[in-house]
Each structure stands twice: as C-alpha cells, then as structure tokens.
Amino acid sequence: MSRNANRAAARTRRKSRRTSTLLSLAAVAVVITLLALEQVAVLYLISTVGVAALLTVVALADLRGAKRDTLQPAPADDSAAIGDRTLKTTTAVSAPSARAGRPRQRGR
C-alpha cells in the first residue's frame, strides 16, 4: 500500500513541478512579447500589481510560525544604552581554549 502512495505522491509532485515550470515559461514569454512590442505601460501595470500582491502576501504571512504569547513581557531594549556606552556588561563565559586540558606552568 505504501508503495502505491509513494508513486501517487511522486506523480503529484511531478505534475505540480511541470505546471509551475509551464506557468513560469508563459510569464517570461508574455514579458518578452510586451518588451518586443514596446508596451511599457502594460509592463508597468503588471509589475505594480505584482509588487502589491507580493507585499500583501508578506503582510499576511505568519513568518514566526507560532502564536505570540501575550502574557510574556517584551524584552528590554538597551540599544540606547549600548550607543551611549552606559550599559553594564556582564562577564560572559568564554569558550574553552586549546590549553584547557594541559596543566598550568608555574611562573619563573
């Protein structure tokens, strides 16, 4: 049964890829035809509608992929303190160096 499901999924992917390729080629052919016929006004219109559609998709997309937790407070913004050099720096744990496994040598 799974073998048939895999074949059906492969057929669907192939058909989807073929459709996407044909649509892309048709769009390129339309643009080339409009360029050859010097229909700049139509190209401007198509590009404006395309950019508006793209901006709408980006505006409505859930880029984060998760619901925002409203109970959690927003993180503090210390960008002004960093710019003024008034931010208290905390000591960060550094990565172990190459000498970490060797014993220390005593000073002379």
C-alpha positions in Angstrom: 0.0 0.0 0.0 2.8 2.5 0.9 4.4 1.8 -2.4 1.3 2.9 -4.3 1.0 6.0 -2.0 4.7 6.9 -2.8 4.1 6.6 -6.5 0.9 8.7 -6.3 2.8 11.4 -4.3 5.7 11.3 -6.8 3.2 11.7 -9.7 1.6 14.7 -7.9 4.9 16.4 -7.3 6.0 15.8 -10.9 2.7 17.3 -12.2 3.0 20.2 -9.9 6.6 20.9 -10.9 5.6 20.7 -14.6 2.7 23.1 -14.1 4.9 25.5 -12.2 7.5 25.4 -15.0 4.9 26.0 -17.7 3.4 28.9 -15.8 6.9 30.4 -15.4 7.7 30.0 -19.1 4.4 31.6 -20.1 5.1 34.6 -17.8 8.5 35.0 -19.4 7.0 34.7 -22.9 4.4 37.4 -22.1 7.1 39.8 -20.7 9.3 39.2 -23.7 6.4 39.8 -26.1 5.4 43.0 -24.3 9.1 44.2 -24.5 9.3 43.4 -28.2 6.0 45.3 -28.9 7.2 48.2 -26.7 4.2 48.0 -24.4 5.9 49.7 -21.5 2.6 50.9 -19.9 1.3 47.3 -19.6 4.6 46.2 -18.2 4.4 48.9 -15.5 0.9 47.9 -14.7 1.8 44.2 -14.4 4.9 45.0 -12.2 2.8 47.3 -9.9 0.1 44.6 -9.4 2.8 42.0 -8.8 4.6 44.1 -6.2 1.3 44.9 -4.5 0.4 41.1 -4.4 3.8 40.3 -3.0 3.6 42.9 -0.3 0.1 41.6 0.6 1.4 38.0 0.9 4.2 39.1 3.1 2.0 41.2 5.3 -0.5 38.4 5.8 2.1 35.7 6.2 2.8 34.2 9.6 6.6 34.5 9.5 7.1 33.4 13.0 5.2 30.2 12.7 3.8 30.3 16.3 1.2 32.3 18.2 2.5 35.2 20.1 2.4 34.7 23.9 0.7 37.9 25.3 1.5 37.0 28.9 5.2 37.3 28.4 6.6 40.8 28.8 8.5 42.4 25.9 12.3 42.2 26.2 14.1 45.4 27.4 15.6 47.4 24.6 19.1 48.6 25.6 20.1 49.9 22.2 20.4 53.5 23.5 22.5 52.3 26.4 24.8 50.4 24.1 25.2 53.5 21.9 25.9 55.7 24.9 28.3 53.1 26.4 26.3 53.1 29.7 25.3 49.5 29.5 26.6 47.4 32.4 28.4 44.5 30.8 28.2 41.1 32.2 31.0 38.6 32.2 30.4 36.0 29.6 31.7 32.5 29.8 34.4 32.1 27.2 34.8 29.0 25.1 37.5 26.6 26.4 40.8 27.2 24.9 43.3 24.8 23.4 45.2 24.8 26.7 42.2 23.6 28.7 43.5 20.0 29.0 47.1 20.9 29.9 48.2 21.8 33.4 49.4 25.3 34.1 53.1 26.1 34.1 54.3 28.0 37.1 55.9 31.4 36.6 59.7 31.7 36.9 
